[in-house]
Each structure stands twice: as C-alpha cells, then as structure tokens.
C-alpha cells in the first residue's frame, strides 16, 4: 500500500473517529489502533499518534498511547468500530506537535 494511500486512510479514520487495523514494520499480524493525531516528529518523521487497542504479538501493549511512523506502516484498513477520544486528550494541546495534518476533534 502506498504511503499516500496510508496517509489518506489515517486522515479519514481520524476525521470519523474510526479504529484501524494496521500492519507495522515486521508484524506478522495486525494491530488495532485509534488514531488521534497525524503530525511530524523530530522535524522529519511523519507519525500517527493514538491508542493501540490491541497487538497480535504483544498483549502488554494493549490500551497504550503510542506513535507509529507512517512510512513503516505497510497496510491499513478502516474498521466500522468508532471510538471516543480519551478524556485526557485535548485537541487544543495539539500545538505541542509539529506540522499537524489532522487531529481528532473532542466535540
């Protein structure tokens, strides 16, 4: 899957608050992820930040906040399942991120 298509799918998931299934780096299985913010990290890496709901290979990573480098995502599928932003997340705090492309709205 091309990076541009992955980027578009993540933007759609953020706008509609839908979970995604994604394959990251060398994962054999899929991760279920709730994407909150698409932005640049460290001035050069496009990443998606959000909550990892489940990980087929590492159960300890369930329900944890994380940043995934978009270029390392090989596949993404939008799920029908929607999510509510965590009460600790503020869309007003996204200014701490660099070059935000898209962020979930708490309204």
Backbone atoms as SQL, in Angstrom:
CREATE TABLE atoms (id INTEGER PRIMARY KEY, chain TEXT, resi INTEGER, resn TEXT, atom TEXT, x REAL, y REAL, z REAL);
INSERT INTO atoms VALUES
  (1, 'A', 1, 'UNK', 'N', 0.862, -1.178, 0.000),
  (2, 'A', 1, 'UNK', 'CA', 0.000, 0.000, 0.000),
  (3, 'A', 1, 'UNK', 'C', 0.903, 1.235, 0.000),
  (4, 'A', 2, 'UNK', 'N', 0.631, 2.173, -0.879),
  (5, 'A', 2, 'UNK', 'CA', 1.456, 3.377, -0.993),
  (6, 'A', 2, 'UNK', 'C', 1.282, 4.278, 0.231),
  (7, 'A', 3, 'UNK', 'N', 2.356, 4.971, 0.599),
  (8, 'A', 3, 'UNK', 'CA', 2.339, 5.856, 1.770),
  (9, 'A', 3, 'UNK', 'C', 1.236, 6.903, 1.643),
  (10, 'A', 4, 'UNK', 'N', 1.020, 7.441, 0.440),
  (11, 'A', 4, 'UNK', 'CA', -0.036, 8.446, 0.247),
  (12, 'A', 4, 'UNK', 'C', -1.411, 7.868, 0.573),
  (13, 'A', 5, 'UNK', 'N', -1.655, 6.613, 0.196),
  (14, 'A', 5, 'UNK', 'CA', -2.933, 5.966, 0.497),
  (15, 'A', 5, 'UNK', 'C', -3.070, 5.678, 1.987),
  (16, 'A', 6, 'UNK', 'N', -1.981, 5.312, 2.624),
  (17, 'A', 6, 'UNK', 'CA', -1.986, 5.088, 4.074),
  (18, 'A', 6, 'UNK', 'C', -2.307, 6.395, 4.781),
  (19, 'A', 7, 'UNK', 'N', -1.674, 7.464, 4.335),
  (20, 'A', 7, 'UNK', 'CA', -1.898, 8.792, 4.909),
  (21, 'A', 7, 'UNK', 'C', -3.374, 9.183, 4.779),
  (22, 'A', 8, 'UNK', 'N', -3.963, 8.986, 3.602),
  (23, 'A', 8, 'UNK', 'CA', -5.376, 9.312, 3.369),
  (24, 'A', 8, 'UNK', 'C', -6.291, 8.487, 4.269),
  (25, 'A', 9, 'UNK', 'N', -5.999, 7.199, 4.388),
  (26, 'A', 9, 'UNK', 'CA', -6.824, 6.324, 5.231),
  (27, 'A', 9, 'UNK', 'C', -6.756, 6.751, 6.693),
  (28, 'A', 10, 'UNK', 'N', -5.570, 7.136, 7.159),
  (29, 'A', 10, 'UNK', 'CA', -5.429, 7.593, 8.545),
  (30, 'A', 10, 'UNK', 'C', -6.169, 8.906, 8.771),
  (31, 'A', 11, 'UNK', 'N', -6.101, 9.818, 7.806),
  (32, 'A', 11, 'UNK', 'CA', -6.851, 11.076, 7.921),
  (33, 'A', 11, 'UNK', 'C', -8.349, 10.809, 8.007),
  (34, 'A', 12, 'UNK', 'N', -8.845, 9.912, 7.172),
  (35, 'A', 12, 'UNK', 'CA', -10.270, 9.561, 7.193),
  (36, 'A', 12, 'UNK', 'C', -10.653, 8.949, 8.547),
  (37, 'A', 13, 'UNK', 'N', -9.813, 8.073, 9.060),
  (38, 'A', 13, 'UNK', 'CA', -10.084, 7.446, 10.358),
  (39, 'A', 13, 'UNK', 'C', -10.114, 8.488, 11.477),
  (40, 'A', 14, 'UNK', 'N', -9.212, 9.445, 11.433),
  (41, 'A', 14, 'UNK', 'CA', -9.176, 10.499, 12.454),
  (42, 'A', 14, 'UNK', 'C', -10.432, 11.360, 12.359),
  (43, 'A', 15, 'UNK', 'N', -10.789, 11.770, 11.161),
  (44, 'A', 15, 'UNK', 'CA', -11.974, 12.630, 10.980),
  (45, 'A', 15, 'UNK', 'C', -13.261, 11.946, 11.429),
  (46, 'A', 16, 'UNK', 'N', -13.352, 10.635, 11.199),
  (47, 'A', 16, 'UNK', 'CA', -14.582, 9.900, 11.515),
  (48, 'A', 16, 'UNK', 'C', -14.489, 9.117, 12.820),
  (49, 'A', 17, 'UNK', 'N', -13.347, 9.252, 13.505),
  (50, 'A', 17, 'UNK', 'CA', -13.106, 8.552, 14.784),
  (51, 'A', 17, 'UNK', 'C', -13.318, 7.048, 14.653),
  (52, 'A', 18, 'UNK', 'N', -12.731, 6.490, 13.621),
  (53, 'A', 18, 'UNK', 'CA', -12.839, 5.044, 13.403),
  (54, 'A', 18, 'UNK', 'C', -11.522, 4.365, 13.721),
  (55, 'A', 19, 'UNK', 'N', -11.637, 3.203, 14.327),
  (56, 'A', 19, 'UNK', 'CA', -10.453, 2.387, 14.570),
  (57, 'A', 19, 'UNK', 'C', -9.909, 1.892, 13.231),
  (58, 'A', 20, 'UNK', 'N', -8.616, 1.576, 13.235),
  (59, 'A', 20, 'UNK', 'CA', -7.995, 0.968, 12.063),
  (60, 'A', 20, 'UNK', 'C', -7.288, -0.312, 12.479),
  (61, 'A', 21, 'UNK', 'N', -7.152, -1.208, 11.530),
  (62, 'A', 21, 'UNK', 'CA', -6.257, -2.350, 11.664),
  (63, 'A', 21, 'UNK', 'C', -5.063, -2.002, 10.805),
  (64, 'A', 22, 'UNK', 'N', -3.870, -2.138, 11.365),
  (65, 'A', 22, 'UNK', 'CA', -2.691, -1.822, 10.567),
  (66, 'A', 22, 'UNK', 'C', -1.584, -2.832, 10.807),
  (67, 'A', 23, 'UNK', 'N', -0.769, -2.969, 9.787),
  (68, 'A', 23, 'UNK', 'CA', 0.417, -3.827, 9.872),
  (69, 'A', 23, 'UNK', 'C', 1.609, -2.876, 9.937),
  (70, 'A', 24, 'UNK', 'N', 2.413, -3.024, 10.982),
  (71, 'A', 24, 'UNK', 'CA', 3.516, -2.103, 11.229),
  (72, 'A', 24, 'UNK', 'C', 4.842, -2.840, 11.205),
  (73, 'A', 25, 'UNK', 'N', 5.783, -2.310, 10.484),
  (74, 'A', 25, 'UNK', 'CA', 7.132, -2.860, 10.352),
  (75, 'A', 25, 'UNK', 'C', 7.068, -4.336, 9.986),
  (76, 'A', 26, 'UNK', 'N', 7.620, -5.193, 10.829),
  (77, 'A', 26, 'UNK', 'CA', 7.684, -6.619, 10.513),
  (78, 'A', 26, 'UNK', 'C', 6.609, -7.437, 11.210),
  (79, 'A', 27, 'UNK', 'N', 5.525, -6.795, 11.645),
  (80, 'A', 27, 'UNK', 'CA', 4.452, -7.526, 12.325),
  (81, 'A', 27, 'UNK', 'C', 3.913, -8.636, 11.434),
  (82, 'A', 28, 'UNK', 'N', 3.672, -9.792, 12.046),
  (83, 'A', 28, 'UNK', 'CA', 3.009, -10.877, 11.321),
  (84, 'A', 28, 'UNK', 'C', 1.504, -10.638, 11.256),
  (85, 'A', 29, 'UNK', 'N', 0.967, -10.048, 12.322),
  (86, 'A', 29, 'UNK', 'CA', -0.472, -9.793, 12.387),
  (87, 'A', 29, 'UNK', 'C', -0.776, -8.310, 12.374),
  (88, 'A', 30, 'UNK', 'N', -2.028, -8.005, 12.625),
  (89, 'A', 30, 'UNK', 'CA', -2.479, -6.617, 12.635),
  (90, 'A', 30, 'UNK', 'C', -2.565, -6.073, 14.052),
  (91, 'A', 31, 'UNK', 'N', -2.418, -4.764, 14.164),
  (92, 'A', 31, 'UNK', 'CA', -2.669, -4.038, 15.401),
  (93, 'A', 31, 'UNK', 'C', -3.991, -3.298, 15.210),
  (94, 'A', 32, 'UNK', 'N', -4.761, -3.186, 16.277),
  (95, 'A', 32, 'UNK', 'CA', -5.946, -2.333, 16.247),
  (96, 'A', 32, 'UNK', 'C', -5.538, -1.033, 16.922),
  (97, 'A', 33, 'UNK', 'N', -5.776, 0.081, 16.240),
  (98, 'A', 33, 'UNK', 'CA', -5.255, 1.377, 16.657),
  (99, 'A', 33, 'UNK', 'C', -6.338, 2.439, 16.521),
  (100, 'A', 34, 'UNK', 'N', -6.402, 3.347, 17.486),
  (101, 'A', 34, 'UNK', 'CA', -7.297, 4.505, 17.428),
  (102, 'A', 34, 'UNK', 'C', -6.440, 5.733, 17.139),
  (103, 'A', 35, 'UNK', 'N', -6.439, 6.213, 15.899),
  (104, 'A', 35, 'UNK', 'CA', -5.576, 7.344, 15.536),
  (105, 'A', 35, 'UNK', 'C', -6.155, 8.679, 16.009),
  (106, 'A', 36, 'UNK', 'N', -5.326, 9.484, 16.673),
  (107, 'A', 36, 'UNK', 'CA', -5.752, 10.782, 17.193),
  (108, 'A', 36, 'UNK', 'C', -5.134, 11.951, 16.429),
  (109, 'A', 37, 'UNK', 'N', -3.835, 11.863, 16.135),
  (110, 'A', 37, 'UNK', 'CA', -3.123, 12.994, 15.530),
  (111, 'A', 37, 'UNK', 'C', -2.153, 12.476, 14.471),
  (112, 'A', 38, 'UNK', 'N', -2.157, 13.124, 13.316),
  (113, 'A', 38, 'UNK', 'CA', -1.185, 12.855, 12.265),
  (114, 'A', 38, 'UNK', 'C', -0.277, 14.071, 12.219),
  (115, 'A', 39, 'UNK', 'N', 1.030, 13.873, 12.438),
  (116, 'A', 39, 'UNK', 'CA', 1.941, 15.013, 12.595),
  (117, 'A', 39, 'UNK', 'C', 3.373, 14.614, 12.282),
  (118, 'A', 40, 'UNK', 'N', 4.290, 15.573, 12.423),
  (119, 'A', 40, 'UNK', 'CA', 5.718, 15.336, 12.218),
  (120, 'A', 40, 'UNK', 'C', 6.386, 15.252, 13.580),
  (121, 'A', 41, 'UNK', 'N', 7.282, 14.301, 13.733),
  (122, 'A', 41, 'UNK', 'CA', 8.017, 14.115, 14.982),
  (123, 'A', 41, 'UNK', 'C', 9.501, 14.281, 14.698),
  (124, 'A', 42, 'UNK', 'N', 10.164, 15.052, 15.526),
  (125, 'A', 42, 'UNK', 'CA', 11.601, 15.241, 15.363),
  (126, 'A', 42, 'UNK', 'C', 11.980, 15.987, 14.101),
  (127, 'A', 43, 'UNK', 'N', 11.041, 16.723, 13.538),
  (128, 'A', 43, 'UNK', 'CA', 11.331, 17.538, 12.369),
  (129, 'A', 43, 'UNK', 'C', 11.361, 16.812, 11.048),
  (130, 'A', 44, 'UNK', 'N', 11.259, 15.460, 11.061),
  (131, 'A', 44, 'UNK', 'CA', 11.379, 14.768, 9.782),
  (132, 'A', 44, 'UNK', 'C', 10.527, 13.518, 9.612),
  (133, 'A', 45, 'UNK', 'N', 10.028, 12.937, 10.671),
  (134, 'A', 45, 'UNK', 'CA', 9.278, 11.687, 10.549),
  (135, 'A', 45, 'UNK', 'C', 7.782, 11.933, 10.685),
  (136, 'A', 46, 'UNK', 'N', 7.007, 11.589, 9.655),
  (137, 'A', 46, 'UNK', 'CA', 5.550, 11.696, 9.724),
  (138, 'A', 46, 'UNK', 'C', 5.062, 10.525, 10.569),
  (139, 'A', 47, 'UNK', 'N', 4.323, 10.826, 11.629),
  (140, 'A', 47, 'UNK', 'CA', 3.840, 9.788, 12.540),
  (141, 'A', 47, 'UNK', 'C', 2.352, 9.966, 12.805),
  (142, 'A', 48, 'UNK', 'N', 1.740, 8.884, 13.260),
  (143, 'A', 48, 'UNK', 'CA', 0.371, 8.924, 13.748),
  (144, 'A', 48, 'UNK', 'C', 0.437, 8.571, 15.231),
  (145, 'A', 49, 'UNK', 'N', -0.182, 9.406, 16.056),
  (146, 'A', 49, 'UNK', 'CA', -0.225, 9.167, 17.496),
  (147, 'A', 49, 'UNK', 'C', -1.634, 8.762, 17.874),
  (148, 'A', 50, 'UNK', 'N', -1.730, 7.851, 18.827),
  (149, 'A', 50, 'UNK', 'CA', -3.039, 7.406, 19.266),
  (150, 'A', 50, 'UNK', 'C', -2.940, 6.264, 20.248),
  (151, 'A', 51, 'UNK', 'N', -4.046, 5.580, 20.420),
  (152, 'A', 51, 'UNK', 'CA', -4.131, 4.482, 21.381),
  (153, 'A', 51, 'UNK', 'C', -4.097, 3.155, 20.636),
  (154, 'A', 52, 'UNK', 'N', -3.162, 2.309, 21.040),
  (155, 'A', 52, 'UNK', 'CA', -3.102, 0.966, 20.487),
  (156, 'A', 52, 'UNK', 'C', -4.040, 0.095, 21.307),
  (157, 'A', 53, 'UNK', 'N', -5.132, -0.331, 20.707),
  (158, 'A', 53, 'UNK', 'CA', -6.153, -1.106, 21.404),
  (159, 'A', 53, 'UNK', 'C', -5.696, -2.542, 21.611),
  (160, 'A', 54, 'UNK', 'N', -5.109, -3.116, 20.582),
  (161, 'A', 54, 'UNK', 'CA', -4.600, -4.485, 20.705),
  (162, 'A', 54, 'UNK', 'C', -3.442, -4.689, 19.736),
  (163, 'A', 55, 'UNK', 'N', -2.626, -5.669, 20.076),
  (164, 'A', 55, 'UNK', 'CA', -1.449, -6.008, 19.280),
  (165, 'A', 55, 'UNK', 'C', -1.376, -7.525, 19.270),
  (166, 'A', 56, 'UNK', 'N', -1.426, -8.114, 18.097),
  (167, 'A', 56, 'UNK', 'CA', -1.489, -9.574, 17.997),
  (168, 'A', 56, 'UNK', 'C', -0.263, -10.271, 18.570),
  (169, 'A', 57, 'UNK', 'N', 0.871, -9.568, 18.650),
  (170, 'A', 57, 'UNK', 'CA', 2.103, -10.206, 19.106),
  (171, 'A', 57, 'UNK', 'C', 2.555, -9.765, 20.490),
  (172, 'A', 58, 'UNK', 'N', 1.985, -8.702, 21.029),
  (173, 'A', 58, 'UNK', 'CA', 2.429, -8.203, 22.334),
  (174, 'A', 58, 'UNK', 'C', 1.229, -7.696, 23.126),
  (175, 'A', 59, 'UNK', 'N', 0.673, -8.558, 23.953),
  (176, 'A', 59, 'UNK', 'CA', -0.531, -8.225, 24.729),
  (177, 'A', 59, 'UNK', 'C', -0.278, -7.098, 25.724),
  (178, 'A', 60, 'UNK', 'N', 0.974, -6.893, 26.153),
  (179, 'A', 60, 'UNK', 'CA', 1.297, -5.828, 27.109),
  (180, 'A', 60, 'UNK', 'C', 1.134, -4.440, 26.501),
  (181, 'A', 61, 'UNK', 'N', 1.067, -4.358, 25.185),
  (182, 'A', 61, 'UNK', 'CA', 0.945, -3.058, 24.526),
  (183, 'A', 61, 'UNK', 'C', -0.507, -2.638, 24.320),
  (184, 'A', 62, 'UNK', 'N', -1.451, -3.448, 24.784),
  (185, 'A', 62, 'UNK', 'CA', -2.867, -3.112, 24.620),
  (186, 'A', 62, 'UNK', 'C', -3.224, -1.881, 25.441),
  (187, 'A', 63, 'UNK', 'N', -4.063, -1.041, 24.859),
  (188, 'A', 63, 'UNK', 'CA', -4.559, 0.181, 25.509),
  (189, 'A', 63, 'UNK', 'C', -3.442, 1.111, 25.961),
  (190, 'A', 64, 'UNK', 'N', -2.438, 1.251, 25.120),
  (191, 'A', 64, 'UNK', 'CA', -1.330, 2.155, 25.442),
  (192, 'A', 64, 'UNK', 'C', -1.201, 3.222, 24.352),
  (193, 'A', 65, 'UNK', 'N', -0.760, 4.416, 24.761),
  (194, 'A', 65, 'UNK', 'CA', -0.540, 5.522, 23.834),
  (195, 'A', 65, 'UNK', 'C', 0.741, 5.253, 23.067),
  (196, 'A', 66, 'UNK', 'N', 0.743, 5.564, 21.782),
  (197, 'A', 66, 'UNK', 'CA', 1.954, 5.352, 21.010),
  (198, 'A', 66, 'UNK', 'C', 2.008, 6.208, 19.764),
  (199, 'A', 67, 'UNK', 'N', 3.199, 6.291, 19.185),
  (200, 'A', 67, 'UNK', 'CA', 3.443, 6.991, 17.927),
  (201, 'A', 67, 'UNK', 'C', 4.011, 5.976, 16.946),
  (202, 'A', 68, 'UNK', 'N', 3.429, 5.902, 15.781),
  (203, 'A', 68, 'UNK', 'CA', 3.888, 4.981, 14.752),
  (204, 'A', 68, 'UNK', 'C', 4.314, 5.778, 13.525),
  (205, 'A', 69, 'UNK', 'N', 5.473, 5.452, 12.995),
  (206, 'A', 69, 'UNK', 'CA', 5.973, 6.138, 11.806),
  (207, 'A', 69, 'UNK', 'C', 5.175, 5.682, 10.580),
  (208, 'A', 70, 'UNK', 'N', 4.573, 6.624, 9.879),
  (209, 'A', 70, 'UNK', 'CA', 3.702, 6.308, 8.747),
  (210, 'A', 70, 'UNK', 'C', 4.447, 5.504, 7.681),
  (211, 'A', 71, 'UNK', 'N', 5.696, 5.825, 7.410),
  (212, 'A', 71, 'UNK', 'CA', 6.475, 5.115, 6.387),
  (213, 'A', 71, 'UNK', 'C', 6.703, 3.645, 6.737),
  (214, 'A', 72, 'UNK', 'N', 6.533, 3.283, 8.009),
  (215, 'A', 72, 'UNK', 'CA', 6.731, 1.899, 8.445),
  (216, 'A', 72, 'UNK', 'C', 5.424, 1.101, 8.476),
  (217, 'A', 73, 'UNK', 'N', 4.312, 1.751, 8.124),
  (218, 'A', 73, 'UNK', 'CA', 3.022, 1.062, 8.058),
  (219, 'A', 73, 'UNK', 'C', 2.867, 0.511, 6.644),
  (220, 'A', 74, 'UNK', 'N', 2.682, -0.801, 6.531),
  (221, 'A', 74, 'UNK', 'CA', 2.586, -1.404, 5.197),
  (222, 'A', 74, 'UNK', 'C', 1.145, -1.593, 4.734),
  (223, 'A', 75, 'UNK', 'N', 0.216, -1.588, 5.676),
  (224, 'A', 75, 'UNK', 'CA', -1.185, -1.803, 5.317),
  (225, 'A', 75, 'UNK', 'C', -2.067, -1.193, 6.397),
  (226, 'A', 76, 'UNK', 'N', -3.180, -0.615, 5.990),
  (227, 'A', 76, 'UNK', 'CA', -4.143, -0.066, 6.951),
  (228, 'A', 76, 'UNK', 'C', -5.555, -0.317, 6.427),
  (229, 'A', 77, 'UNK', 'N', -6.435, -0.728, 7.329),
  (230, 'A', 77, 'UNK', 'CA', -7.841, -0.972, 6.991),
  (231, 'A', 77, 'UNK', 'C', -8.708, -0.229, 7.990),
  (232, 'A', 78, 'UNK', 'N', -9.656, 0.551, 7.493),
  (233, 'A', 78, 'UNK', 'CA', -10.609, 1.210, 8.376),
  (234, 'A', 78, 'UNK', 'C', -11.604, 0.180, 8.887),
  (235, 'A', 79, 'UNK', 'N', -11.899, 0.257, 10.173),
  (236, 'A', 79, 'UNK', 'CA', -12.899, -0.620, 10.780),
  (237, 'A', 79, 'UNK', 'C', -14.204, 0.151, 10.933),
  (238, 'A', 80, 'UNK', 'N', -15.285, -0.553, 11.090),
  (239, 'A', 80, 'UNK', 'CA', -16.578, 0.084, 11.348),
  (240, 'A', 80, 'UNK', 'C', -16.631, 0.641, 12.765),
  (241, 'A', 81, 'UNK', 'N', -15.869, 0.036, 13.673),
  (242, 'A', 81, 'UNK', 'CA', -15.865, 0.424, 15.087),
  (243, 'A', 81, 'UNK', 'C', -15.350, 1.854, 15.257),
  (244, 'A', 82, 'UNK', 'N', -16.162, 2.695, 15.899),
  (245, 'A', 82, 'UNK', 'CA', -15.737, 4.063, 16.196),
  (246, 'A', 82, 'UNK', 'C', -15.195, 4.124, 17.621),
  (247, 'A', 83, 'UNK', 'N', -14.592, 5.253, 17.965),
  (248, 'A', 83, 'UNK', 'CA', -14.065, 5.426, 19.321),
  (249, 'A', 83, 'UNK', 'C', -14.369, 6.821, 19.829),
  (250, 'A', 84, 'UNK', 'N', -14.388, 6.949, 21.133),
  (251, 'A', 84, 'UNK', 'CA', -14.500, 8.257, 21.786),
  (252, 'A', 84, 'UNK', 'C', -13.108, 8.644, 22.231),
  (253, 'A', 85, 'UNK', 'N', -12.698, 9.872, 21.975),
  (254, 'A', 85, 'UNK', 'CA', -11.373, 10.296, 22.434),
  (255, 'A', 85, 'UNK', 'C', -11.257, 10.157, 23.952),
  (256, 'A', 86, 'UNK', 'N', -10.115, 9.711, 24.379),
  (257, 'A', 86, 'UNK', 'CA', -9.835, 9.565, 25.804),
  (258, 'A', 86, 'UNK', 'C', -10.032, 10.906, 26.488),
  (259, 'A', 87, 'UNK', 'N', -10.608, 10.894, 27.674),
  (260, 'A', 87, 'UNK', 'CA', -10.917, 12.163, 28.350),
  (261, 'A', 87, 'UNK', 'C', -9.672, 12.984, 28.666),
  (262, 'A', 88, 'UNK', 'N', -8.506, 12.350, 28.699),
  (263, 'A', 88, 'UNK', 'CA', -7.263, 13.070, 28.946),
  (264, 'A', 88, 'UNK', 'C', -6.699, 13.751, 27.711),
  (265, 'A', 89, 'UNK', 'N', -7.289, 13.459, 26.542),
  (266, 'A', 89, 'UNK', 'CA', -6.796, 14.049, 25.298),
  (267, 'A', 89, 'UNK', 'C', -7.475, 15.385, 25.056),
  (268, 'A', 90, 'UNK', 'N', -6.705, 16.378, 24.694),
  (269, 'A', 90, 'UNK', 'CA', -7.257, 17.683, 24.349),
  (270, 'A', 90, 'UNK', 'C', -6.815, 18.057, 22.941),
  (271, 'A', 91, 'UNK', 'N', -7.776, 18.299, 22.079),
  (272, 'A', 91, 'UNK', 'CA', -7.426, 18.723, 20.724),
  (273, 'A', 91, 'UNK', 'C', -6.786, 20.107, 20.740),
  (274, 'A', 92, 'UNK', 'N', -6.939, 20.819, 21.851),
  (275, 'A', 92, 'UNK', 'CA', -6.299, 22.129, 21.978),
  (276, 'A', 92, 'UNK', 'C', -4.809, 21.998, 22.280),
  (277, 'A', 93, 'UNK', 'N', -4.375, 20.822, 22.695),
  (278, 'A', 93, 'UNK', 'CA', -2.969, 20.608, 23.034),
  (279, 'A', 93, 'UNK', 'C', -2.149, 20.157, 21.831),
  (280, 'A', 94, 'UNK', 'N', -2.774, 20.057, 20.671),
  (281, 'A', 94, 'UNK', 'CA', -2.032, 19.569, 19.507),
  (282, 'A', 94, 'UNK', 'C', -0.960, 20.537, 19.039),
  (283, 'A', 95, 'UNK', 'N', -0.979, 21.774, 19.547),
  (284, 'A', 95, 'UNK', 'CA', 0.081, 22.708, 19.147),
  (285, 'A', 95, 'UNK', 'C', 1.452, 22.253, 19.639),
  (286, 'A', 96, 'UNK', 'N', 1.484, 21.325, 20.585),
  (287, 'A', 96, 'UNK', 'CA', 2.785, 20.802, 21.027),
  (288, 'A', 96, 'UNK', 'C', 3.391, 19.858, 19.988),
  (289, 'A', 97, 'UNK', 'N', 2.547, 19.409, 19.043),
  (290, 'A', 97, 'UNK', 'CA', 3.037, 18.586, 17.944),
  (291, 'A', 97, 'UNK', 'C', 3.498, 19.503, 16.814),
  (292, 'A', 98, 'UNK', 'N', 4.400, 18.999, 15.979),
  (293, 'A', 98, 'UNK', 'CA', 4.880, 19.779, 14.842),
  (294, 'A', 98, 'UNK', 'C', 4.084, 19.420, 13.589),
  (295, 'A', 99, 'UNK', 'N', 3.751, 20.415, 12.808),
  (296, 'A', 99, 'UNK', 'CA', 3.141, 20.214, 11.493),
  (297, 'A', 99, 'UNK', 'C', 1.982, 19.214, 11.528),
  (298, 'A', 100, 'UNK', 'N', 0.967, 19.541, 12.293),
  (299, 'A', 100, 'UNK', 'CA', -0.207, 18.673, 12.408),
  (300, 'A', 100, 'UNK', 'C', -0.991, 18.711, 11.096),
  (301, 'A', 101, 'UNK', 'N', -1.251, 17.540, 10.540),
  (302, 'A', 101, 'UNK', 'CA', -2.053, 17.407, 9.332),
  (303, 'A', 101, 'UNK', 'C', -3.519, 17.232, 9.690),
  (304, 'A', 102, 'UNK', 'N', -3.765, 16.455, 10.735),
  (305, 'A', 102, 'UNK', 'CA', -5.127, 16.118, 11.107),
  (306, 'A', 102, 'UNK', 'C', -5.134, 15.726, 12.585),
  (307, 'A', 103, 'UNK', 'N', -6.185, 16.126, 13.304),
  (308, 'A', 103, 'UNK', 'CA', -6.324, 15.758, 14.718),
  (309, 'A', 103, 'UNK', 'C', -7.786, 15.504, 15.028),
  (310, 'A', 104, 'UNK', 'N', -8.034, 14.537, 15.894),
  (311, 'A', 104, 'UNK', 'CA', -9.397, 14.216, 16.292),
  (312, 'A', 104, 'UNK', 'C', -9.994, 15.399, 17.052),
  (313, 'A', 105, 'UNK', 'N', -11.259, 15.634, 16.827),
  (314, 'A', 105, 'UNK', 'CA', -11.968, 16.725, 17.498),
  (315, 'A', 105, 'UNK', 'C', -12.723, 16.138, 18.680),
  (316, 'A', 106, 'UNK', 'N', -12.606, 16.770, 19.828),
  (317, 'A', 106, 'UNK', 'CA', -13.260, 16.248, 21.033),
  (318, 'A', 106, 'UNK', 'C', -14.733, 16.603, 21.113),
  (319, 'A', 107, 'UNK', 'N', -15.229, 17.456, 20.268),
  (320, 'A', 107, 'UNK', 'CA', -16.628, 17.884, 20.382),
  (321, 'A', 107, 'UNK', 'C', -17.600, 16.764, 20.092);
